[in-house]
Amino acid sequence: MKKIIIYTRAYNSEKTIRRAIESVLNQTYKNFIYYVLNNGSTDKTGEIILDYKENDTRIKYLHNEINNPGIFLLKLYDIIQNEAFDFFSTLDSDDEYLPEFLEKSLAFAEENNLDLVCCGTNYVNTSTGEIINQRMTQENLVIDNDKVIETYFPVYSLFISAIWGKLFSKDLLNYMIFDIINLKKSVSYVSDNCITCLALKKAKSFGILSGIHHKYYKYKNQISNTLFPGRFIVNSIEYDLLMDFLKSRCGRINNENKKIITGRYMGQVASTLEVLVNLDVETSLKEKISLLYDIFTNTHTREAINMQDYYHEKERILSLAMSFILLQDKYKAIEKQGKMEETKMILFICTELLVFCNNMFETMCKEKDTQFANLETKYNTLLNSRSIRFTQPIRKVAILIRKNKVLYYAVKSVLSLKRKLNGIR
């Protein structure tokens, strides 16, 4: 029988770790070893894991003195070097696998000689228990040649945003582990997306197992909702990895797949900005502004802004960035104090946002969006009655953003700031 290693990292997970462990112990496929890491927990997580270990010898207890989110790569390397196994899977400490996950994933992998298997997931609202989203295919999908890789990218690209819900062959992990370690040397945090993107590039063949075999529980403070160091850099790296994957396997990137990768990137940028706006922990305003500056000077962002798509993502990014930068007391203090570096960064960001918004408006007008034609007539009258006189192309920008009062006053602040900066110079 093939041997499977399962790995869970747990930090202060006393409320959820039982669910995760029991979902593994209840698997219909029994030949596995389950590594559970207590990653510096200060609650009863460690005690709970040890209780289960006492009753099931397949559980291997690992302990770390402090919470280290980046410890996964070290543990993975140790497991690869020291453990005899055939396949590997991970499970978050607050999620669960359905009972047939291992059995069906392994059978699918062996039948089709796959290096990587992805499965379907139900996304569950932790507070209500309601299924709020679902990602799955109705039929098994095998990706084993260049034509299929290109044709079905829109389907399987939906399954590569996490390392959980997957079965990796040991051969694949051996083949990619040093690439992961080298990537870790250049960034402070290697995301799940980076690992799965590397896996796609290195796998000889991979597949999507039909149906739902995993539950992902969404809650406020999980890592996808935190601003970890290098978060945006990771977004950019993932973009490059997917582009490189398609180029290396297909020799080209068709327009549809490029749009998918770019749209994915824009969604990730918007999510990063959303985390920034809602950030609870103390982070200096300069650090926050620097992150925005990095986002809007990035080549991928600038290219995406000029593409004729992603209206929703662009509007979301525009709203988040402008309202955050321009309408808070700390920003006003910076403007009054005349801090040159921060002021220059803010001006650059806002100028980019205005170009961003103007491009959206122009594109929508070209597509003969009658709603915007009506808005132009309606808001031109309003704009002319204001004390501030907008010049082209800012007039068109203002027409678009007038729908949102926050953004309207943000534009006024941009103009005021530009005059102030010119005065400083």
Rosetta blueprint (number, residue, H / E / L):
1 M L
2 K L
3 K L
4 I E
5 I E
6 I E
7 Y E
8 T E
9 R E
10 A E
11 Y L
12 N L
13 S L
14 E L
15 K L
16 T L
17 I H
18 R H
19 R H
20 A H
21 I H
22 E H
23 S H
24 V H
25 L H
26 N L
27 Q L
28 T L
29 Y L
30 K L
31 N L
32 F E
33 I E
34 Y E
35 Y E
36 V E
37 L E
38 N E
39 N E
40 G L
41 S L
42 T L
43 D L
44 K L
45 T H
46 G H
47 E H
48 I H
49 I H
50 L H
51 D H
52 Y H
53 K H
54 E H
55 N H
56 D L
57 T L
58 R L
59 I E
60 K E
61 Y E
62 L E
63 H E
64 N E
65 E L
66 I L
67 N L
68 N L
69 P H
70 G H
71 I H
72 F H
73 L H
74 L H
75 K H
76 L H
77 Y H
78 D H
79 I H
80 I H
81 Q H
82 N H
83 E L
84 A L
85 F L
86 D L
87 F E
88 F E
89 S E
90 T E
91 L L
92 D L
93 S L
94 D L
95 D L
96 E E
97 Y E
98 L L
99 P L
100 E L
101 F H
102 L H
103 E H
104 K H
105 S H
106 L H
107 A H
108 F H
109 A H
110 E H
111 E H
112 N H
113 N L
114 L L
115 D L
116 L E
117 V E
118 C E
119 C E
120 G E
121 T E
122 N E
123 Y E
124 V E
125 N E
126 T L
127 S L
128 T L
129 G L
130 E L
131 I E
132 I E
133 N E
134 Q E
135 R E
136 M L
137 T L
138 Q L
139 E L
140 N L
141 L E
142 V E
143 I E
144 D L
145 N L
146 D H
147 K H
148 V H
149 I H
150 E H
151 T H
152 Y L
153 F H
154 P H
155 V H
156 Y H
157 S H
158 L H
159 F H
160 I L
161 S L
162 A L
163 I L
164 W L
165 G L
166 K E
167 L E
168 F E
169 S E
170 K H
171 D H
172 L H
173 L H
174 N H
175 Y H
176 M H
177 I H
178 F H
179 D H
180 I H
181 I H
182 N H
183 L H
184 K H
185 K H
186 S H
187 V L
188 S L
189 Y L
190 V L
191 S L
192 D H
193 N H
194 C H
195 I H
196 T H
197 C H
198 L H
199 A H
200 L H
201 K H
202 K H
203 A L
204 K L
205 S L
206 F E
207 G E
208 I E
209 L E
210 S E
211 G E
212 I E
213 H E
214 H E
215 K E
216 Y E
217 Y E
218 K E
219 Y L
220 K L
221 N L
222 Q L
223 I H
224 S H
225 N H
226 T L
227 L L
228 F L
229 P L
230 G L
231 R H
232 F H
233 I H
234 V H
235 N H
236 S H
237 I H
238 E H
239 Y H
240 D H
241 L H
242 L H
243 M H
244 D H
245 F H
246 L H
247 K H
248 S H
249 R H
250 C H
251 G L
252 R L
253 I L
254 N L
255 N H
256 E H
257 N H
258 K H
259 K H
260 I H
261 I H
262 T H
263 G H
264 R H
265 Y H
266 M H
267 G H
268 Q H
269 V H
270 A H
271 S H
272 T H
273 L H
274 E H
275 V H
276 L H
277 V H
278 N L
279 L L
280 D L
281 V L
282 E L
283 T L
284 S L
285 L H
286 K H
287 E H
288 K H
289 I H
290 S H
291 L H
292 L H
293 Y H
294 D H
295 I H
296 F H
297 T H
298 N L
299 T H
300 H H
301 T H
302 R H
303 E H
304 A H
305 I H
306 N L
307 M L
308 Q L
309 D L
310 Y L
311 Y H
312 H H
313 E H
314 K H
315 E H
316 R H
317 I H
318 L H
319 S H
320 L H
321 A H
322 M H
323 S H
324 F H
325 I H
326 L H
327 L L
328 Q L
329 D H
330 K H
331 Y H
332 K H
333 A H
334 I H
335 E H
336 K H
337 Q H
338 G L
339 K L
340 M H
341 E H
342 E H
343 T H
344 K H
345 M H
346 I H
347 L H
348 F H
349 I H
350 C H
351 T H
352 E H
353 L H
354 L H
355 V H
356 F H
357 C H
358 N H
359 N H
360 M H
361 F H
362 E H
363 T H
364 M H
365 C H
366 K H
367 E L
368 K L
369 D L
370 T H
371 Q H
372 F H
373 A H
374 N H
375 L H
376 E H
377 T H
378 K H
379 Y H
380 N H
381 T H
382 L H
383 L H
384 N H
385 S L
386 R L
387 S L
388 I L
389 R L
390 F L
391 T L
392 Q L
393 P L
394 I H
395 R H
396 K H
397 V H
398 A H
399 I H
400 L H
401 I H
402 R L
403 K L
404 N L
405 K H
406 V H
407 L H
408 Y H
409 Y H
410 A H
411 V H
412 K H
413 S H
414 V H
415 L H
416 S H
417 L H
418 K H
419 R H
420 K H
421 L H
422 N H
423 G H
424 I H
425 R L
